[in-house]
Amino acid sequence: MIARRSFARVVAALILCLANSVAAQSSPPAFHFANFFERGLARAGRFSIQAVGGARQGQSIGAGEIFQIDARTLRLSFTIPGAASGAVHLRYLNLQNGRRRLALDFRGGAIGNQVTLRETVYADEFLTRGKILALRFNRERNFLQISVNARGETRLVTDWGAGRLLPTR
């Protein structure tokens, strides 16, 4: 009788452990904006933007600064002379139907036009697990993807072009 009780307790403990393990695996990993930036860049704050592809391949085409980067907020500004400049504020809101819901505030200029955007945007949760933040904005007319590649470099791809973000001091 004592052996049966001990065995029942062991089985109950195993079932609880398995249930907790399955629940932990099914919940998505914690979201953090730093996952999409190379560590040195997130710490340095200031960055240069280097062209990837095209006639200016490898040349510095702009600069920027990260003011705040944490689990809920990303605030940065950037300037690409003759093309675009602005201040970006992204806030993480929640996970909804397999997509990360974010609030985007942008004030700046793009190719001579003043732009102010305030909208809710979505990033695929599967891609964010792979450290890729891809989203469409401006009523889904524009695209932005930021990620860390296999070499540990922060890459930015937009519908206007691609660049590599490098920390500066």
N, C-alpha and C positions, 0 to 999 in steps of 0.2 A: 504494500500500500504506500509506504514512504517512497519507494523507488518510482512509483507511478506519478506521485505528486511532483517529485523533482524533475522527472522527465517532462511532465506537462508544463512546468515553469520554464524549462529550457526551450521547449517548442514555442511557447508564448513569447519568450524573449526574442527568439529568432524571427518570428513573424513580425514583431514590432520593429526590429532592426531592418528587415527587408522592406517593410512598408515605409519607414523613414527614408531609406535609401532610394526607393522608387520616387517618392515625393520630391526629394532633393534633386534627383536627376531630371525630373520633368519641369521643374521651375527654371526659368531662364537665368543665366548668370547676371550678376549686377552690372548695370549700365554705368559707364564712366567715360566722359569725353576724352580723357587722357589716353584711352585705348587706341585712339585714331591718330596719335602723334608720337613720333620718336621721342624717347625720354629726355634726351638732351634739349630738344626743341621746347618741350613743355616746361622744363626748368629754366631755360634761358629767357623765355618770354619774347625776345626779339628774333625775327627771322628774315632771311632774304628769300626771294622767289627766283628760282633758276629755271630757264626754259627747258622743256623736254620736247625735242623734235623741232622741225622747222628751221628757218634760216638762222635763228638765234640760239640754237641748241647749245646748252651748257652755259649760256650767258645769264648774268643777273638781269632780270626784267622788272623787279619790284622788291618791296619790303613790307614788313608788317610787325605787329606786336600782339601777343596774347596777354590780356589783362586778367582774365580769370578762367581757370579750367578746373572743374571738379565733377562730381557725379551728376549734378543737376544743371550746371551752367557752363557755357563757353562764351566768352566775350573777347573779340579781337578786332583789330582794324588792319587794313592793308591798302597799299597804293601800287598800282602798275601804271606808270606815266603813259599818258596817251590812250589808255584803254579803260581802266576801271579803278575805283577807290571806294572805300566805305568802311562802315562800322557794322559788325555782325554780332548779334546777341541770340544765341540758341539756348532754349531751356528745355530740359527733359520733362515731359508731362507724365506719361505712363505707357504701358504695354497694352495694345488693343488689337485683338484679332490677328496676332502674329506680326504686328508692326509696332515700332517704337513711335510714339506720337510726340512731336516736338513743336515748340512755339518759336517761330523765326521772326526776328526784328532786324531789318536791314535799312540803313540810310547811307546813301552814297551816290555815286555816278557811274554810269556804264556807257562808254563810247559817246560821251557828250551829253547824255540825258540824265537828269536828276531822277533818282529812284528812291522811293520809300515803300517798303514792304512790311506788312504785319500780318502773318498768316500761320495756320497750323500746317505742318508738313509731316510726312511719314517716312520712316526708314525701315527696311525689312529687317526683322529680328534675326533671321538666319545670317544675313550678311554682317550685322553688328557683332555676332558671336565670332566671326572671322576677322574682326577688327577693320571692317569696311563700313563707313558711313556714307550711304548713297541716298540722295533725296532729290526730288523735283520741287521747284518753287516757282513763284510768279505765275500762279494758276497752272502749274505743270508745264510751263513753256521753257523753263530753264532747268539745267541739271548740274549737280555738284556731287563729286565723290572724293572723299578723303580717306586715306588708309596708310598703313605702314607696310612696305613691300618686304620681300624675303631678305633684302640687304639691310633692313632696318631703317630705310629712308621714308620720310613722310612724302606721299605723292598726292597731288591735287589734280583732279580731272574735272573740267567743266565743258559746257557746250562751246565755250570760247577758246579752249585750248588746255594744255597740260603743263604742270610745273612740279618742281621738287622744292620743298620747304626746308631750308637749311638754317640751323641755329647761328645767330650772330651775338656778339657781346657788346 
